[in-house]
Amino acid sequence: MYRNGGTPPRRLRAQSSPASGVRRSSSAGVVLRAVLDHGPIARSTIARLTGLSPASVTGHTAELIRLGLLKEMLEMTAPNGVGRPHVPVDLDTDHHIVCGVHIAVPHATVALLDLRGRVIVQHREPHAGASPLRVLERAASVLWALLAEHAGDRVPLGLGAASGGWVDQTTGMLVEHPLLGWHDVPLRDILADQTGLLVQVDAHSRALVHAERLFGQHRARASIVHLFVGNVVDAAFGTGDTVHHGPRSAAGAIAHLPVEGSTELCSCGRSGCLQATVSERTLARRAADAAIIAEPSLPALLRLAQDGDRAAMRLFLDRARCLGRAAAQLIDVFNPEVLVVVEQGVSHLPGCLAELRNEVSARSWVCKDPEQTVVATSFPGHALATSAGAVMLDMLHRDPLGPISDRLCRAS
C-alpha cells in the first residue's frame, strides 16, 4: 500500500483491443454483475442467469478470481444432500478499492469505496472559492491521506470524479459550473497528474443513475429519471443499459425550467427558474430572511426541522411540492420505471416525500402509482461520495478486462 511520501502509481493508459477482446471483456462484465446481484452464487447458476455457456462462465470466473475481483467461498451441497457439491463465488472486497472525488459548491467530498459501492470513508474539504487547480490539488492530498489511513493492503483501482454543472465525460472536462465560476477545467487530466491513478469523470446525476442500477434500485435498469437537488439542480435519464449524455454530455440541464408562480431571480437574468427557486442556497437564504435561522445555512435549517420546528419544516414541505411539479413534468416526458430524488428533506424529514408524491399524483398525466414510481435515493448521507465512486465502479462492472485491467494485472 502507498504511504505518505511514497511514489504514486503511474498514470494508466487505455489500450485499444480487437473486437473479440471487447466481446470477451463485456461477457466478463456480465459475469461480474451477476455475482454482484446474486453472490455467493454457483457457476452453473451464473450460466443459467446470463445465458453464457458453462465453459465461458468457468473461464471468466477463473480470470476474475486471478485478478482479485472474485473469490471462491466454502463448498456447498444441496439442502437435500443430493447432487454434486459446488463452490460458489462472490465479490472479493479485500484486495481492491475505488477512490472518489465529488466537487460541490462549498466543498469537495473525497471518499474510498469497496467493489459493492459501500463507502468505507468520506471526508469533506471546504474550498471557499479557491481556484480549480488548488481545489483539486487539495483533494488529491486528502485522498492519499485517506488511503494511508484506511486502505490497508487494498490497492486503488482508479478514481471517479463527479460534479454538478456541465461535465463532458468524453473529454474529461468540466465545461461549465456557473455557481463555482469554473469553465473548461480539465478535471480528468489534473486529477490524473495529481494522483497517478486512472481517472474517469461524469456529472453526478448520471453517476448516481449507475449507482442505483448497480447497488440500489434494480428497477432502474429498465428506465430511470434521476433528480438531484442541492445547490445545483439537475437530472439524468437512463434506459436499458445506457445513460443519455447528448452532444458533449450536456443532457440533464434542468436548472432553468420555469416554475409557475415563482418570482425568484436567477443568475441567467430571468425569474422563476427551477434552480433559483429550490436550491439549497435559496432555501437557506429564505430561512435567514424569515429569522428562522441566524445565518443562511442548510444544515442548520435541516437540524431545526428535524427537531420539530414548524417554520423550518414548512420551508422543506413547500420545496417538496415545488419539486413534485417538476418531477411530474419529467415523468410525463420520459415515463420512467422509477424517478429517484436526491434532496435533503426527502431523505431526512418525514412528510416531504409524501408531499412530493401528492403533487406528482395531481399533475402527472401518466404516473398512476407515485408511491412505486417516485422514491428517495438509495444513498442518503452518502450520495456525493457514491456518485464519485460510481463513475469508476460502472467502468469496472461493465468492462473489467478493459482500461482498468492493467492495474488489476499488476496488482494480482
Buried (B, 14 or more C-beta within 10 A) or exposed (E): EBEEEEEBBEEBEEEEBEEEEBEBBBBBBBBBBBBBEBBBBBBBBBBEBBEBEEEBBBBBBEBBBEBBBBBBBEEEEEEEEEEEEBEBBBBBBEBBBBBBBBBBBBBBBBBBBBBEBBBBBBBBBEBEEBEBEEBBBBBBBBBBEBBBEEBEEBBBBBBBBBBBBBBBBEBBBBBBBBBBEBBEBBBBBBBBBBBBBBBBBBBBBBBBBBBBBBBBBEBBBEBBBBBBBBBBBBBBBBBEEEBBBEEBBBBBBBBBBEBEEBEBBBEEEEBBBBBBBBBBBBBBBBBBEEEBBEEBBBEBBBBBBBEEBEBBBEBBBBBBBBBBBBBBBBBBEBBBBBBBBBBBBBBBBEBBBBBBBBBBBEBBEEBEEBEEBBBBBBBEEBBBBBBBBBBBBBBBBBBBBBBBBBBBEEBB
